[in-house]
Amino acid sequence: MVASTLTDRLPGWLAGESPDGAEAVCCQCSLARNLSDFPFPARCTDDEKRAIEARITSVLDGLSLFSTGRYYSLPELSSREVRFLAERRLVTYELMCARGPRGVYVSEDQSLSIMVNGLEHLCLRAIKPGVQLQEAWAQLNLLDDTLRGMLDVAFDDRLGFLTCALNNVGTGLKSSALLHLPALAMANRIAERAELAAAHHLVLRGVRIGGVEERPPRSVSLFDAPLDHVSDEALYTDMEGALGSPVNETQGDLFLLVNRGTLGLSEEELVFQVRQAALDLITLEHEVRAVLLKDSPRALEDQSGRARGIAGGARLLSFSEGLGLLSSLRLGIGTGVLSGFALSRVNELLLASQGAHLEMAKGRKCDPLALSVERADLFRRIVAAS
């Protein structure tokens, strides 16, 4: 089902060039909402979840959204298909690991998803290229206003929108940017930027591969999902935009910038803060790259050239190693020392080299060795075509 509708093309947020340069991979706004007459999903019975899903999908159908997208009931999908949706940032890690009636609406260009019965009853997500956070928020704001006119959403006059996760109480909005900052990492300046972000109520953190190391207690029914829904060869997201790691342990020189809380500021202020901080980081990254180009141009050429050589000749390639190669290729493209290799190819590999994507292309489950073989084959094909 998923293979016939989503796998044939890149999502809109990665299909073209980023308007903010190679450093800005993508951005997203996620909005948490709950229905007022039901417990939070972790305390819902399957019958209650089924009723929530039916109510929400009926509203989506009434808005004619199914004519420009599709709703996927996750229990009807295979584990591979669910992981594929998670790898495309269309469902959160929590929704992937949940159980019972739940699903996700995906727009035709894969830039909008509406998740049902994950950590919250509703999670609206808009994804854009670069740091087009105002555009993402405008899209969500219009949809949220429409849905709230048809659904009774949990709201408190003093606290704002009520959510299962305390750090989402208030506006319920998490605004984030996924950034590629290799020069700042090489210059050991990420930690200082993380401290500066924290001083402005933002979080700059690393990106981890796979799921969380410790699963919640089995008594929390939301996460009583089979472990085969989780792969160590993927980049999953939570509501904030990525499963986090310490900045010095990030993968592929990728970093996530996100607002810490949602209480006390308006949505427009939250979006503005994250966007400006992201643009400041990109500007600083450019400055450090200029220094590297001036002082060590051969080193940059060597790094990107070696990455292209390995990518074009490898026969076994782990996901972690692949992310490292993509980081060097993206840096070479951004600094102009690597010619003949398009950023769109790097974006394609960023998605297509994940575990479920490779299994979908192969049409069967693969063990880690088979995934390494398939990933290396994919890299060689893309490099050869460039």
C-alpha positions as CSV (number, residue, x, y, z in Angstrom):
1,M,0.0,0.0,0.0
2,V,2.7,2.5,1.1
3,A,5.1,1.3,-1.6
4,S,2.6,2.2,-4.4
5,T,1.9,5.8,-3.2
6,L,5.0,7.2,-1.5
7,T,8.2,5.5,-2.5
8,D,8.4,6.6,-6.1
9,R,9.4,10.2,-5.4
10,L,11.2,12.3,-2.9
11,P,9.0,14.4,-0.5
12,G,8.6,18.0,-1.5
13,W,10.8,19.3,1.3
14,L,13.8,17.4,-0.1
15,A,13.1,17.3,-3.8
16,G,14.6,20.7,-4.6
17,E,17.4,23.0,-3.5
18,S,17.1,24.5,-0.1
19,P,16.5,28.3,-0.3
20,D,18.8,28.8,2.7
21,G,21.8,26.8,1.4
22,A,23.2,23.3,1.9
23,E,23.5,24.0,5.7
24,A,19.7,24.0,6.2
25,V,18.5,20.4,5.6
26,C,14.9,21.1,6.5
27,C,12.6,22.6,9.1
28,Q,9.3,21.6,10.7
29,C,6.5,22.8,12.9
30,S,4.6,20.2,15.0
31,L,1.5,21.0,16.9
32,A,0.0,18.9,19.7
33,R,-3.7,18.8,20.4
34,N,-6.1,16.6,22.4
35,L,-9.8,16.0,22.5
36,S,-11.4,17.3,25.7
37,D,-13.7,14.3,26.3
38,F,-11.1,11.5,26.2
39,P,-8.1,10.6,28.4
40,F,-4.6,11.0,26.9
41,P,-3.7,8.2,24.5
42,A,-1.6,6.3,27.1
43,R,-4.7,5.9,29.3
44,C,-7.2,5.2,26.5
45,T,-8.7,1.8,25.8
46,D,-8.6,0.5,22.2
47,D,-12.4,1.3,22.0
48,E,-11.6,4.9,23.0
49,K,-8.8,5.2,20.5
50,R,-11.0,3.8,17.8
51,A,-13.6,6.4,18.6
52,I,-11.0,9.2,18.6
53,E,-9.7,8.0,15.2
54,A,-13.2,7.8,13.7
55,R,-14.1,11.3,14.9
56,I,-10.9,12.8,13.5
57,T,-10.9,11.0,10.2
58,S,-14.6,12.0,9.7
59,V,-13.5,15.6,10.1
60,L,-10.6,15.2,7.7
61,D,-13.0,13.6,5.2
62,G,-15.4,16.5,5.6
63,L,-12.6,18.9,4.8
64,S,-11.9,17.0,1.5
65,L,-8.3,16.3,2.6
66,F,-8.5,12.7,1.3
67,S,-8.7,14.1,-2.2
68,T,-5.2,15.6,-1.8
69,G,-3.7,12.9,0.4
70,R,-4.3,9.6,2.1
71,Y,-4.9,8.2,5.6
72,Y,-2.9,5.2,6.6
73,S,-4.1,3.0,9.5
74,L,-0.9,1.8,11.1
75,P,-2.2,-1.5,12.4
76,E,-3.0,-2.4,8.7
77,L,0.6,-1.8,7.6
78,S,3.6,-4.0,7.9
79,S,6.4,-3.2,10.3
80,R,8.6,-2.2,7.3
81,E,5.9,0.2,6.0
82,V,5.5,1.8,9.5
83,R,9.3,2.3,9.7
84,F,9.3,3.7,6.2
85,L,6.8,6.4,7.3
86,A,8.9,7.2,10.4
87,E,12.1,7.5,8.3
88,R,10.3,10.0,6.1
89,R,9.5,12.1,9.2
90,L,5.8,11.6,8.6
91,V,5.2,9.8,11.9
92,T,7.0,10.3,15.2
93,Y,8.9,7.6,17.1
94,E,6.1,7.6,19.7
95,L,3.4,6.9,17.1
96,M,5.6,4.2,15.5
97,C,6.0,2.5,18.8
98,A,2.4,2.9,19.9
99,R,-0.3,0.2,19.7
100,G,-4.0,0.0,19.0
101,P,-6.0,2.1,16.6
102,R,-3.9,4.9,15.2
103,G,-2.8,6.3,11.9
104,V,-1.5,9.2,9.9
105,Y,-2.8,11.4,7.1
106,V,-0.1,12.2,4.5
107,S,-0.5,15.0,1.9
108,E,0.3,14.2,-1.7
109,D,3.6,16.0,-1.6
110,Q,4.5,14.5,1.8
111,S,5.0,18.0,3.4
112,L,2.0,17.7,5.8
113,S,1.1,14.9,8.1
114,I,-1.7,14.6,10.7
115,M,-1.0,11.9,13.3
116,V,-3.7,10.3,15.4
117,N,-3.3,8.5,18.7
118,G,0.4,8.8,19.2
119,L,1.7,10.6,22.3
120,E,-1.3,13.0,21.9
121,H,-4.6,12.5,20.2
122,L,-3.5,14.8,17.4
123,C,-0.1,15.9,16.1
124,L,-0.1,18.2,13.1
125,R,3.3,18.5,11.3
126,A,4.4,20.6,8.4
127,I,7.9,20.2,6.9
128,K,9.6,22.7,4.6
129,P,13.0,22.9,3.0
130,G,15.6,25.3,4.5
131,V,14.4,27.3,7.5
132,Q,11.0,28.3,6.1
133,L,9.4,28.1,9.5
134,Q,7.0,31.0,9.0
135,E,5.6,29.2,5.9
136,A,5.3,25.9,7.9
137,W,3.5,27.6,10.8
138,A,1.1,29.5,8.5
139,Q,0.1,26.2,7.0
140,L,-0.4,24.6,10.4
141,N,-2.2,27.6,11.8
142,L,-4.8,27.6,9.1
143,L,-5.3,23.8,9.5
144,D,-5.5,24.1,13.3
145,D,-8.1,26.9,13.2
146,T,-10.2,24.8,10.9
147,L,-9.9,21.6,13.0
148,R,-10.7,23.4,16.2
149,G,-13.9,24.8,14.7
150,M,-15.0,21.1,14.3
151,L,-13.4,19.4,17.2
152,D,-13.7,20.1,21.0
153,V,-10.0,20.5,21.9
154,A,-8.7,20.4,25.5
155,F,-7.9,24.0,26.5
156,D,-7.4,25.9,29.8
157,D,-7.7,29.6,30.0
158,R,-4.6,29.9,32.2
159,L,-2.3,27.2,30.8
160,G,-3.4,27.1,27.1
161,F,-3.7,23.8,25.2
162,L,-3.4,20.7,27.5
163,T,-1.0,18.0,26.4
164,C,0.3,14.7,27.7
165,A,3.9,16.0,27.6
166,L,4.3,18.9,30.1
167,N,6.8,20.7,27.9
168,N,4.2,21.0,25.2
169,V,1.5,22.6,27.4
170,G,0.8,26.2,26.3
171,T,0.8,26.7,22.5
172,G,1.6,23.0,21.9
173,L,4.0,24.1,19.2
174,K,7.5,22.8,18.6
175,S,9.4,24.6,15.9
176,S,12.7,23.1,14.8
177,A,15.4,23.3,12.1
178,L,17.7,20.4,11.1
179,L,21.1,21.9,10.3
180,H,24.4,20.6,8.9
181,L,27.2,22.3,10.7
182,P,30.5,20.5,10.0
183,A,32.8,23.5,10.2
184,L,31.5,24.5,13.6
185,A,32.0,20.9,14.8
186,M,35.6,20.8,13.4
187,A,36.3,24.1,15.1
188,N,34.9,22.8,18.4
189,R,32.4,25.6,18.6
190,I,29.2,23.6,18.9
191,A,29.2,23.4,22.7
192,E,29.4,27.2,23.0
193,R,26.5,27.6,20.6
194,A,24.4,25.1,22.5
195,E,25.0,27.2,25.7
196,L,24.0,30.3,23.9
197,A,20.8,28.7,22.6
198,A,19.9,27.5,26.1
199,A,20.2,31.1,27.3
200,H,17.5,32.0,24.8
201,H,15.2,29.1,25.8
202,L,16.2,27.1,22.8
203,V,17.9,23.7,22.6
204,L,20.7,22.8,20.2
205,R,21.4,19.1,20.3
206,G,22.8,16.2,18.3
207,V,21.0,13.7,16.2
208,R,21.1,10.0,17.1
209,I,20.7,6.8,15.0
210,G,17.9,4.4,15.9
211,G,15.5,4.5,18.8
212,V,15.9,5.3,22.5
213,E,18.1,3.0,24.5
214,E,15.6,2.5,27.3
215,R,11.9,1.7,26.6
216,P,9.2,3.0,29.0
217,P,7.8,0.6,31.6
218,R,5.5,-2.1,30.2
219,S,2.7,-0.7,32.3
220,V,2.6,2.3,29.9
221,S,0.4,0.7,27.2
222,L,1.2,3.4,24.6
223,F,4.6,1.8,24.0
224,D,3.6,-1.9,24.1
225,A,4.7,-2.3,20.5
226,P,6.8,-5.1,18.9
227,L,10.5,-4.3,18.9
228,D,10.7,-5.0,15.2
229,H,9.1,-1.5,14.7
230,V,12.5,0.0,15.6
231,S,15.7,-0.1,13.5
232,D,19.2,1.0,14.4
233,E,19.7,2.1,10.7
234,A,17.4,5.1,10.6
235,L,16.9,8.7,11.7
236,Y,13.7,8.9,13.7
237,T,11.9,12.0,14.9
238,D,9.9,12.9,18.0
239,M,7.6,15.9,18.1
240,E,10.6,18.2,18.4
241,G,12.1,16.9,15.1
242,A,14.8,14.3,16.0
243,L,15.7,11.8,18.7
244,G,18.5,13.7,20.5
245,S,22.0,12.9,21.5
246,P,24.8,15.0,23.1
247,V,26.2,17.4,20.5
248,N,29.6,15.7,20.6
249,E,28.0,12.3,19.7
250,T,25.8,13.5,16.7
251,Q,25.7,11.6,13.4
252,G,26.7,13.2,10.1
253,D,27.4,16.6,11.6
254,L,23.6,17.1,11.8
255,F,22.2,19.2,14.7
256,L,18.6,20.1,15.7
257,L,17.6,23.5,16.9
258,V,14.2,23.6,18.7
259,N,12.3,25.7,21.2
260,R,12.5,24.4,24.7
261,G,9.0,25.1,25.9
262,T,5.7,26.3,24.5
263,L,4.3,28.3,27.4
264,G,4.6,32.1,27.8
265,L,5.3,33.0,24.2
266,S,3.0,33.2,21.2
267,E,3.4,30.9,18.3
268,E,4.8,33.7,16.1
269,E,7.4,34.5,18.7
270,L,8.5,30.9,19.0
271,V,8.8,30.5,15.3
272,F,10.7,33.8,14.9
273,Q,13.2,32.9,17.7
274,V,14.1,29.5,16.2
275,R,14.3,30.9,12.6
276,Q,16.6,33.8,13.7
277,A,18.8,31.5,15.8
278,A,19.1,29.0,12.9
279,L,20.1,31.8,10.5
280,D,22.7,33.0,12.9
281,L,24.1,29.5,13.1
282,I,24.2,29.3,9.3
283,T,26.0,32.6,9.1
284,L,28.6,31.5,11.6
285,E,29.0,28.2,9.8
286,H,29.8,30.2,6.6
287,E,32.3,32.3,8.4
288,V,34.2,29.3,9.8
289,R,34.0,27.6,6.4
290,A,35.6,30.7,4.8
291,V,38.5,30.5,7.3
292,L,38.9,26.8,6.5
293,L,38.9,27.5,2.7
294,K,41.5,30.2,3.2
295,D,43.8,28.2,5.6
296,S,43.3,24.6,4.4
297,P,41.7,24.4,1.0
298,R,43.5,21.1,0.2
299,A,42.2,19.5,3.3
300,L,38.6,20.3,2.3
301,E,39.2,19.1,-1.2
302,D,40.8,15.9,0.1
303,Q,37.9,15.3,2.5
304,S,35.2,15.6,0.0
305,G,37.2,13.9,-2.7
306,R,37.9,10.9,-0.5
307,A,34.2,10.7,0.4
308,R,33.2,10.7,-3.2
309,G,35.8,8.0,-4.0
310,I,34.6,5.8,-1.1
311,A,30.9,6.4,-2.0
312,G,31.6,5.4,-5.6
313,G,33.6,2.3,-4.7
314,A,32.4,0.8,-1.4
315,R,30.9,-2.7,-1.4
316,L,29.8,-2.6,2.3
317,L,28.5,0.5,4.0
318,S,27.0,1.0,7.4
319,F,24.4,3.7,8.0
320,S,26.7,5.6,10.3
321,E,29.5,5.5,7.8
322,G,27.1,6.6,5.1
323,L,26.0,9.6,7.1
324,G,29.7,10.6,7.5
325,L,30.2,10.4,3.7
326,L,27.1,12.5,3.1
327,S,28.4,15.1,5.5
328,S,31.7,15.4,3.6
329,L,29.9,15.5,0.3
330,R,27.5,18.2,1.5
331,L,30.4,20.2,2.9
332,G,32.2,19.9,-0.5
333,I,29.1,21.1,-2.3
334,G,28.5,24.0,0.1
335,T,32.1,25.2,-0.1
336,G,32.4,24.8,-3.9
337,V,35.3,22.4,-3.8
338,L,33.3,19.5,-5.1
339,S,31.9,19.8,-8.6
340,G,29.6,17.6,-10.6
341,F,27.6,16.3,-7.5
342,A,24.2,17.9,-6.9
343,L,22.8,18.6,-3.4
344,S,19.6,16.8,-4.5
345,R,21.6,13.6,-4.8
346,V,22.8,14.0,-1.2
347,N,19.3,14.6,0.0
348,E,18.1,11.5,-1.9
349,L,20.8,9.3,-0.3
350,L,19.9,10.8,3.2
351,L,16.5,9.2,3.0
352,A,17.0,6.2,0.7
353,S,20.0,4.8,2.6
354,Q,17.8,4.2,5.7
355,G,16.9,0.6,6.6
356,A,13.2,0.5,5.8
357,H,13.8,2.4,2.5
358,L,16.3,-0.2,1.4
359,E,14.0,-3.0,2.4
360,M,11.1,-1.4,0.5
361,A,13.3,-1.1,-2.6
362,K,14.5,-4.7,-2.2
363,G,11.0,-6.0,-1.4
364,R,12.0,-8.1,1.6
365,K,13.5,-8.0,5.1
366,C,17.3,-7.6,5.2
367,D,19.8,-8.5,7.9
368,P,22.5,-5.9,8.8
369,L,25.0,-7.4,6.3
370,A,22.4,-7.3,3.4
371,L,21.6,-3.7,4.3
372,S,25.3,-2.8,4.1
373,V,25.5,-4.4,0.7
374,E,22.3,-2.7,-0.6
375,R,23.4,0.7,0.8
376,A,26.8,0.5,-0.8
377,D,25.2,-0.5,-4.1
378,L,22.9,2.6,-3.8
379,F,25.7,4.9,-3.1
380,R,27.7,3.6,-6.1
381,R,24.6,4.0,-8.4
382,I,24.0,7.6,-7.3
383,V,27.7,8.5,-7.6
384,A,28.0,6.9,-11.1
385,A,24.9,8.9,-12.2
386,S,26.3,12.2,-11.0
